[in-house]
Amino acid sequence: MLRKRVLVTGASGFLGSHICEALHESGYEVYALVRAKSSRKYLKHDWLKIHDFGLVKCPELERLLKKVDAVVHVAGTTKASTRDEFIRVNVDLTRMFADECIKSRVKRFVFTSSQAAGGPSSGRRAKTEEDEDCPVSAYGESKKKAEEILIALSRKLHSVILRFSPVYGPRDTESLRIFQMVARGWQPVMGYKPLYTNMVYAADAAASVLRALSAKVSSGSVYYVNDGVDYTLDYLYELISEVLERPGRKVRVPFWMVDVAAWWNRNVKQEKGVFNPERIKEFKERYWLSSSEKAVEELGWEPKVNIFDGLALTVRWYRYKRLM
């Protein structure tokens, strides 16, 4: 029997590389589409067929898409410096890939979206896919607009949309600074009230993509994906301290100081990190809780890795790479 072929965009990144490996381990033939300047350090596999996005023009992309059965669209940005850049990368790129997939008759298109597209929850009640979407940042708005494009095209392209809660695990360099601070004995917490969130381990997130590729679900279906547990930021810091075996001291940082630091990062240091004024809008919301029951019921997916084990595996990777 011929193996199914899947193209992964944004394959060189943290989540994209985990998805590529999960696909290979499940018997798929994997094609990776990456930017020419992207690092290939997580893509050094003989079984992986790599294509440079910068070198693939539309006719070449069309030929590549005709080879595959499905596309997993991970490429995007979480750290643009302007709203227009979020739109250009997260919305326009999604529209372009969707149009090309329709031309090439790709059978399924899985879009890795974000909880930010739905916006924060109302208190401790977990948000569901039936609730009204209310993104609070340019990033969330761009992901929501990309989803709307796919839903509008759902009769022409079978799409499945996965809204991930914060993804963590080995290769997550965005969270490294937090672990490093806790290792030094500090637990910086924004604001003075508890901040609630869900999480999802990278391998579990990748497993949900596999289920989205094969499950018999309606085109344009949207799913929240997380481990089903509500955490406070304070508790997550305590768990990291426990994993590191390093007692920590909590430091409450008022949001006005966070705003100043984010403004300085963007306008003076001109850094394109996730610590920017737009993303701070998300951090100011106290409740980022969503229900993954629909994903469990319809996709047949369930998380396997609990938070303590996931954090321990993350720390082990940081230490192996001598980052801590």
C-alpha positions as CSV (number, residue, x, y, z in Angstrom):
1,M,0.0,0.0,0.0
2,L,1.3,3.4,-0.9
3,R,2.1,5.7,2.0
4,K,0.2,8.9,2.3
5,R,2.2,12.1,1.5
6,V,1.9,15.2,3.7
7,L,3.5,18.6,3.2
8,V,4.3,20.6,6.4
9,T,4.8,24.3,6.1
10,G,6.9,26.0,8.8
11,A,8.6,22.6,9.4
12,S,11.8,24.0,10.8
13,G,10.1,25.5,13.8
14,F,9.4,24.2,17.3
15,L,5.9,22.7,16.6
16,G,6.5,22.0,12.9
17,S,9.5,19.8,13.6
18,H,7.6,17.8,16.1
19,I,4.7,17.3,13.6
20,C,7.2,16.1,10.9
21,E,8.5,13.4,13.3
22,A,5.1,12.3,14.4
23,L,4.0,11.9,10.8
24,H,7.1,9.9,9.9
25,E,6.6,7.6,13.0
26,S,3.0,7.0,11.9
27,G,4.1,5.9,8.4
28,Y,3.5,9.1,6.4
29,E,5.9,10.3,3.7
30,V,6.8,13.8,4.8
31,Y,7.7,16.9,2.8
32,A,8.9,20.0,4.6
33,L,8.5,23.5,3.3
34,V,10.8,26.0,5.0
35,R,12.2,29.4,4.4
36,A,15.6,29.5,2.8
37,K,17.2,31.3,5.8
38,S,15.6,29.0,8.4
39,S,17.7,26.7,10.5
40,R,17.6,23.0,9.6
41,K,18.9,21.8,12.9
42,Y,15.7,19.9,13.7
43,L,15.3,18.6,10.2
44,K,18.4,16.4,9.7
45,H,16.6,13.2,8.7
46,D,17.2,11.1,5.7
47,W,13.5,10.4,5.3
48,L,12.5,14.1,5.1
49,K,12.1,15.8,1.8
50,I,13.0,19.5,2.2
51,H,11.9,22.3,-0.1
52,D,12.9,26.0,0.2
53,F,9.8,28.2,0.3
54,G,11.9,31.1,-1.1
55,L,12.8,29.1,-4.1
56,V,9.3,27.7,-4.7
57,K,7.3,30.0,-7.0
58,C,3.6,29.3,-7.7
59,P,4.2,26.8,-10.7
60,E,6.8,24.9,-8.6
61,L,4.6,25.0,-5.6
62,E,1.7,23.6,-7.6
63,R,3.8,20.7,-8.8
64,L,4.9,20.0,-5.2
65,L,1.3,20.1,-4.0
66,K,0.2,17.7,-6.7
67,K,2.6,15.1,-5.1
68,V,0.9,15.2,-1.7
69,D,-2.4,14.1,-0.2
70,A,-2.6,16.7,2.6
71,V,-1.0,19.9,3.9
72,V,-0.4,20.8,7.5
73,H,0.0,24.6,7.6
74,V,2.2,25.6,10.5
75,A,4.1,28.6,9.0
76,G,3.2,31.9,10.5
77,T,4.5,34.4,13.1
78,T,3.8,35.1,16.7
79,K,6.2,38.1,17.0
80,A,5.5,40.6,14.2
81,S,6.2,44.2,15.1
82,T,3.1,45.6,13.3
83,R,-0.5,44.6,12.7
84,D,0.2,44.6,8.9
85,E,3.0,42.1,9.3
86,F,0.7,39.8,11.2
87,I,-1.8,40.0,8.4
88,R,0.8,39.5,5.7
89,V,2.3,36.4,7.3
90,N,-0.7,34.8,9.1
91,V,-3.6,35.7,6.8
92,D,-2.2,36.3,3.3
93,L,0.1,33.3,3.4
94,T,-2.8,31.1,4.5
95,R,-5.0,32.4,1.7
96,M,-2.2,31.7,-0.9
97,F,-1.6,28.2,0.3
98,A,-5.3,27.4,0.4
99,D,-5.8,28.7,-3.1
100,E,-2.9,26.6,-4.4
101,C,-4.2,23.5,-2.5
102,I,-7.6,23.9,-4.3
103,K,-5.9,24.1,-7.7
104,S,-3.9,21.0,-6.9
105,R,-6.8,19.1,-5.4
106,V,-5.2,18.5,-2.0
107,K,-7.5,16.3,0.0
108,R,-7.1,17.8,3.4
109,F,-5.7,21.0,4.9
110,V,-4.9,21.1,8.6
111,F,-4.4,24.6,10.0
112,T,-2.5,25.1,13.3
113,S,-4.3,28.1,14.8
114,S,-4.3,29.4,18.3
115,Q,-6.5,29.8,21.3
116,A,-5.8,33.5,20.8
117,A,-8.2,33.4,17.8
118,G,-11.1,32.7,20.1
119,G,-10.0,35.2,22.8
120,P,-10.1,34.8,26.6
121,S,-12.7,32.9,28.4
122,S,-15.4,34.4,30.6
123,G,-14.0,33.7,34.1
124,R,-13.3,30.0,35.1
125,R,-15.8,28.6,32.6
126,A,-13.9,27.0,29.8
127,K,-14.5,28.4,26.3
128,T,-16.0,26.1,23.7
129,E,-16.1,26.3,19.9
130,E,-19.7,27.4,20.1
131,D,-18.8,30.6,22.1
132,E,-18.4,33.9,20.4
133,D,-14.8,34.7,19.3
134,C,-13.3,37.8,20.7
135,P,-9.5,38.0,20.0
136,V,-7.8,40.8,21.9
137,S,-4.5,41.1,20.0
138,A,-3.4,41.6,16.4
139,Y,-1.9,38.1,16.5
140,G,-5.3,36.6,17.6
141,E,-7.1,38.7,15.0
142,S,-4.8,37.5,12.3
143,K,-5.3,33.8,13.2
144,K,-9.1,34.4,13.3
145,K,-9.1,36.0,9.9
146,A,-7.0,33.0,8.5
147,E,-9.6,30.6,10.0
148,E,-12.4,32.6,8.3
149,I,-10.7,32.2,4.9
150,L,-10.6,28.5,5.3
151,I,-14.2,28.2,6.5
152,A,-15.3,30.3,3.5
153,L,-13.4,27.9,1.2
154,S,-14.6,24.7,3.1
155,R,-16.6,23.4,0.2
156,K,-13.6,23.5,-2.1
157,L,-10.9,22.5,0.4
158,H,-11.4,20.1,3.3
159,S,-9.9,21.9,6.2
160,V,-9.6,21.2,9.9
161,I,-8.6,24.0,12.3
162,L,-6.8,23.3,15.6
163,R,-6.7,26.1,18.2
164,F,-3.8,25.2,20.5
165,S,-3.3,26.5,24.0
166,P,0.3,27.4,24.8
167,V,2.5,24.6,23.4
168,Y,5.6,23.7,25.4
169,G,8.3,21.0,25.3
170,P,11.7,20.2,23.9
171,R,12.9,22.8,21.4
172,D,10.7,25.5,22.9
173,T,13.3,28.4,22.9
174,E,10.6,31.1,23.5
175,S,10.0,29.8,27.0
176,L,13.7,29.3,27.8
177,R,14.2,32.6,29.5
178,I,11.4,31.7,32.0
179,F,13.1,28.5,32.9
180,Q,16.5,30.3,33.2
181,M,15.0,32.8,35.6
182,V,13.4,30.1,37.8
183,A,16.8,28.3,37.8
184,R,18.3,31.5,39.3
185,G,15.6,31.5,42.0
186,W,13.2,34.0,40.6
187,Q,9.5,33.6,39.6
188,P,8.4,36.8,37.9
189,V,4.6,37.0,37.8
190,M,2.7,39.7,35.9
191,G,0.0,41.5,37.9
192,Y,-1.4,40.8,41.4
193,K,-4.3,38.5,40.6
194,P,-4.1,34.8,39.5
195,L,-3.7,34.3,35.8
196,Y,-5.3,31.1,34.4
197,T,-4.3,29.1,31.4
198,N,-4.3,25.6,29.8
199,M,-1.2,24.0,28.2
200,V,-0.4,21.3,25.7
201,Y,2.8,19.3,25.4
202,A,4.4,19.4,21.9
203,A,4.1,15.7,21.2
204,D,0.4,15.8,22.2
205,A,-0.2,18.7,19.9
206,A,1.5,16.8,17.1
207,A,-0.7,13.8,17.8
208,S,-3.8,16.0,17.4
209,V,-2.6,16.9,13.9
210,L,-2.4,13.2,13.0
211,R,-6.0,12.7,14.2
212,A,-7.1,15.8,12.2
213,L,-5.6,14.3,9.1
214,S,-7.6,11.1,9.3
215,A,-10.7,11.7,11.3
216,K,-14.1,11.8,9.5
217,V,-15.1,15.3,10.4
218,S,-16.9,18.2,8.6
219,S,-14.8,20.6,6.5
220,G,-14.1,23.8,8.4
221,S,-14.4,22.2,11.8
222,V,-12.7,24.1,14.6
223,Y,-11.2,22.4,17.7
224,Y,-9.6,23.7,20.9
225,V,-6.6,21.5,21.9
226,N,-5.1,21.4,25.3
227,D,-4.4,18.9,28.2
228,G,-7.8,19.7,29.9
229,V,-6.3,21.1,33.1
230,D,-6.6,24.6,34.4
231,Y,-3.4,26.1,35.7
232,T,-2.5,29.4,37.4
233,L,0.8,31.0,36.3
234,D,1.9,30.8,40.0
235,Y,1.4,27.0,40.0
236,L,3.3,26.6,36.8
237,Y,6.3,28.4,38.3
238,E,6.1,26.2,41.4
239,L,6.2,23.1,39.2
240,I,9.2,24.4,37.2
241,S,10.9,25.1,40.5
242,E,10.1,21.5,41.7
243,V,11.5,20.0,38.4
244,L,14.6,22.1,38.7
245,E,14.9,21.4,42.5
246,R,15.4,25.1,43.0
247,P,13.3,27.0,45.5
248,G,12.0,30.3,44.0
249,R,11.0,33.7,45.2
250,K,7.9,35.1,43.5
251,V,8.3,38.7,42.2
252,R,5.1,40.5,41.3
253,V,5.6,42.8,38.3
254,P,2.8,45.5,37.9
255,F,1.4,45.7,34.4
256,W,2.5,49.3,33.9
257,M,6.1,48.1,34.2
258,V,5.4,45.2,31.7
259,D,4.0,47.8,29.3
260,V,7.1,50.0,29.5
261,A,9.4,47.0,29.0
262,A,7.4,45.8,26.0
263,W,7.4,49.2,24.5
264,W,11.2,49.5,25.0
265,N,11.7,46.1,23.5
266,R,9.8,47.0,20.3
267,N,10.7,50.7,19.8
268,V,14.2,51.0,21.3
269,K,15.8,47.6,21.1
270,Q,13.7,46.8,18.0
271,E,13.4,43.2,19.0
272,K,10.8,41.0,17.3
273,G,10.1,38.8,20.3
274,V,6.8,37.7,21.7
275,F,7.3,40.2,24.4
276,N,5.7,43.1,22.6
277,P,2.8,45.5,23.3
278,E,0.4,43.5,21.1
279,R,1.0,40.2,22.9
280,I,0.9,42.0,26.3
281,K,-2.8,42.6,25.6
282,E,-3.2,38.8,25.9
283,F,-1.2,38.5,29.1
284,K,-3.4,41.1,30.7
285,E,-6.4,38.8,30.4
286,R,-6.8,36.7,33.5
287,Y,-8.6,33.7,32.0
288,W,-7.4,31.7,29.0
289,L,-9.3,28.5,29.5
290,S,-10.9,26.4,26.8
291,S,-12.4,22.9,26.5
292,S,-10.9,20.2,24.3
293,E,-13.8,17.9,24.8
294,K,-14.9,18.3,21.1
295,A,-11.4,17.3,19.9
296,V,-11.5,14.2,22.2
297,E,-15.0,13.2,21.0
298,E,-14.7,14.0,17.3
299,L,-11.0,13.5,16.5
300,G,-10.5,10.6,18.9
301,W,-7.5,12.5,20.4
302,E,-6.4,12.6,24.0
303,P,-3.4,14.1,25.7
304,K,-0.8,11.6,27.0
305,V,1.8,13.7,28.9
306,N,1.0,15.3,32.2
307,I,2.4,18.8,33.0
308,F,5.1,17.6,35.5
309,D,6.5,15.0,33.1
310,G,6.3,17.5,30.2
311,L,8.2,20.1,32.1
312,A,10.8,17.6,33.2
313,L,11.3,16.5,29.6
314,T,11.6,20.1,28.6
315,V,14.2,20.8,31.3
316,R,16.1,17.7,30.3
317,W,16.3,18.9,26.7
318,Y,17.5,22.4,27.8
319,R,20.2,20.8,29.9
320,Y,21.2,18.4,27.1
321,K,21.7,21.4,24.8
322,R,23.6,23.2,27.6
323,L,21.1,26.1,27.6
324,M,20.7,25.9,31.3
